[in-house]
Amino acid sequence: MTRKLSLLFVVALTALLLAACGGDSGGGIVTTDPDSPYPLTVRQSDGQEITIRKRPERIVSLSAHATEIFCAIGAGSQLVAVEQYANCPLGSSAKPQLDGFSPSLEAIASYRPDLVYVSSNSGDVVQGLRRLGMPVLYLELPASLGGVLEQIRFLGNVAGRAQEAGALTNQMERRIDAVRQKVASISRGPRVYHELDTTYFTVAPGSFVGDLYVFLKAENIAAGASSPYPQLSAEVIVQRNPQVIVLADEAAGVTADSVRARPGWSVIEAVRNNRICIVDPDIVSRPGPRIVDGLEALGRCLYPEQFR
């Protein structure tokens, strides 16, 4: 991989690992005024509490998935700077960008935020921001589909956009239910190998991405791995003979043709039956509004007849 692609993979894998370790609570609202959404006292992922006394109007988002959530619930105008791998509107460069993987405290402070959202405490950034007196909301990534919906609703409360967040999650739930109905008659899905990079890192059932395959009733060839994102060998993949191969590393130059050309892979059932799919890693690895796009994309890959 090129240096840029390697960095993207490290950032993505770090986020995925955090999702695997994080809970599904999305933080805890400890107290609220019954006549107003504020003040909100929130218990964060490290047990510390923060009280949000009014709607934040200058939010710095150091998490790509949170940026997408804030944007999707109509809080884009409240964002003053965002993590460099997601912007608002999606696909634009409208907002100033920060390095969420190794953030500069001085750069963050320069935007005079009234809230900084953090999902990773890499380099003790949370403690550093607190020492500077900046209001930090530290919540690890949700670890399941249900956790994503819960965190969207939660961030809707934080941003004063509860109605918009509710409408978004209702729409997402309808789509999730539609997927559930399409796989209802399936008792056991195909064996699947999900490739994260060219060195055969993959997803185990205990990971966030692996949870999507559990939902879809697929048989993950990485089941039983000791870590949520294990590295397999080519020999093990051939031996376990996946019936479907899902590639999330097209940016690294991986294609269906290059997989077919791998030594010894011609005997794999997925290769013989031309069941190699390419998915956008952003929609399957970011626990935000587009996760249903990812679920549907994987459904089409695993069950083309049911997802016509």
N, C-alpha and C positions, 0 to 999 in steps of 0.2 A: 504494500500500500504506500501511497505518497504520504509525506509528512502531514498534510492537511487531512487526508482521510484517516490516518492513524489517530490524530487528535480528535476527530469527530467520533471515532469508535470508542476511544477512552472516555470521552464525555458521556456518550450514550450508555456505555456499559456501567459507568459510575452511577448514572441516574437509575438504571435498571436495578443495580445492586441495592441502592437506597430504597427503591420501591419494594424489593423483596424483604428488606429488614423493617420497613415502616409498618405501622398499624393502619387500620382503616378508619380511625376515629376522625382524622382530619383536624385534630385539635379539639379542645373542649370548651364550650361556652359556659363559664361558671356562673355569671350573673348577668341579668339584663333588666332594664326598666320596662315594665309591661306596657307603658305608654309610648315607648320609643325604642328603636333598635339599638340605641346607645344610652349609657356606656356598655361596652362589651368587655368583660374580663375573660381572657382566653388562657387556658392552660396549654403551654407549648410542648413540643416533643421532648424537650429536656427537663420538663417539670416546672419551668419558670412560668410566671404569669405576666401578661401584659393587659392593660386596660386601654381600650380604644374609646375615647370619649366623644368623638364626632366622626362624621364620614371623612375618611382620608382623601385628600385632593391631590397629593403629590406622592404617588406610590412608585417605589423602585422595585421591580420584580427581577430577582436573580435566579429565577427558575423558568425554563421554557414552557413547561406545562401550565404554570400559573399565569404567565403572560397570555397564553391562548385562552385561558378561562376568563380572565379579566376582560379581554377583548370581546369574547363571545357574549358576555352578560352586559355589555354596554358600558363598561368601566374604562374603555380605552382612553378617554379624555383625562382620566385620573392618573394614568401612567406617565411618568416623566423620564424614565430610563428603563431599559429592559435587557435581559440576558441576550447575548449576541446570536444565539441559534433560533430565536423566535422573535417576531416583531408584531406590531399592531398598527394597521391591519396585517393579517397573515401574508407573508411573502413580500412585504414592503421593507423599507428601511426608514420609515417615518419617525421612529423614536430613536433617541441616542442609545447606543449599544454598549454594554459592559461585559467584561469577562466573568461569567458566573462561576467558572471553574476555579479561577484564581483572582478574585475581585480585589480592586484597589479601594481601600477604605476612603482615601482622599477623594477619589472620583465619585464614589457614592455620596459622600458628604456634600460635594459641590452642587448636587441637585436639590439640596435642602428638603429631603423627604420627610413627610409626616408618617410614613410607614415603609419599612423595607421588608419585603417577603423573601425568605430564605428557606430552601428545602435541603440544603447540604451545609454542614458545618466544616467544610474543607478549610484547612488552615486556621481553624478557630475564628472564622470570620464573624460568627455570632457574638462571641465574647468581645472581639475587637470593636464591633459596632456598638455594643452596649457600653463599653468603656468610653466611647465618644459621645454617649448620651443620645444615640439615635434609636428611635422606636423600632424594634425588630420583632417580626412575627415569624418564628421558626417552626415549621411543620414539615415533617418528613413526608415523602410521597405516599399516596394510598397504594394498597397492595392488591386490589381486586376491582372488578367492575362496580360492585356496590360501593366500595370505598371512593371511587372516582365521583360517582353521583353525590355521595355525601359531602365530599370536599367542595364540589362546585356549589352546592347549596350553602355550605359554610362560608366560602369566600364571597358569596352573594350577600350574606349578612354583614361580613366585614366591610365590604365596599358600599354598603347601602343600596344594593341591587338585588334584594331578595326576590322580588317579583320576577325579574328577568331571569335569575338563576333557576327559579322554580319552573318557568316556562321551558327553559333549555333542558333541564333534567327530565321533565315530563315527555318532551319530544324524544330524548335519548332512550327513556324507558320503553316507549312504544316501539322503537326500532329494535331494542334488545329483546323484547317480547316476541317480535316478529321472527327474529333469528331463532329464539327458543322453540317456537312452533315448527319451524322448518326442520329442526333436528330432533323433534320429539319422538319420531318413530324409529330413530337410529339407536340401537342398543350398544354398538361398538363401532367406532370410527376407524379410519385407516391408520397405519403406523406412519408417523411423521417425523421428519428431521428439519428443524428450523436453524438455518445457518446465519450467524451474526457477523462472521468475518471469515477471511480466507484461511485462517488457522484453525477453523472448526470449533470455535466457541459457539455454544448453543444455549437453549433455554430448557430448564428442568421444570417439572410440574409445580414446584414450590415457588417459582418466580412469578412476577406480574404477567409477563408475556405468556408464560406457561399456563397461567390461569385461564387465558383465552382458549387454549386448546382443551383444557379440562371442560370448560363450558360447552365446547363443540364436540365433546366426547371422543376426541382423537386419542390414539395410543402413542404417547411421546417416547421415542427411542432413548431419551435421556432420563427416563424414569429411574429412580433409585440412586441418582447421582448425589454425591456428598455436598455439593454446592448448588445454589440456584442457577448459576450460569457456568456450567462445566465446559471444559475443553475436551472434545473427543478426538480420537485418531481416525484417519481414513479407514484403517483396517476395521475398527469397531463399527463405523458407519456402514461399511459394506456388509459386515457380519450381521448386523441388526436389520438390514434390508428394508429401509423405509419404503412405503408405498407412495408417499408424497414427499417431495423436497420443497421447502419454502426458503427462498433466498432473500435475505434482508441486507445484502451487501453488494447490490448492483453498482453502487458508486465506486466500489473497488475494482470494477471491471469484470465481475462475475456474471456470467450469463448461462442460460440453459445449455448452449453449445459448449461452453468451457467446462461445465459440470460433466457433460457427456464424454468429454475428452480426457477426464481424469483417469489415470491408470487404475484398472480394475473396477471402475464404477459402472461399466456397461452391464454387469450382471444384476445391479440393483433394480428392483421392480419398478421404482419410480422412473428410472432412466429408460428402462425397456418400454414402459407404457406412456412415456412422454408426459409424466405428471410432475413437472417442475414449474413452480410458480415464483414470480418476483413480486415482492410487496415493498411499499414505501416504509422504511423503518420508523419514520416519524409518526405514522398513524398507528403503529402497533406497540411502540415503546414509550409514548408519552401519555400518561394517565390524565387526559384532558378531554375536551369536547369531541375530538376526532377519534377517540378510541372505538366508537361504534363503527366508524368507517373501517378501522382495522379489523374488528370482529367480522364485519360483513365480507371484507376482502378475503380473510382466512376461510370463511364459510364457503365462498365461491370456489376457492382453491380445493378445499377438501371434498365438497359436495356439489359439483357443477350442476347436477340434475335438479337438486332442491333449490338452488339459488339462481335459476334462470331469470 
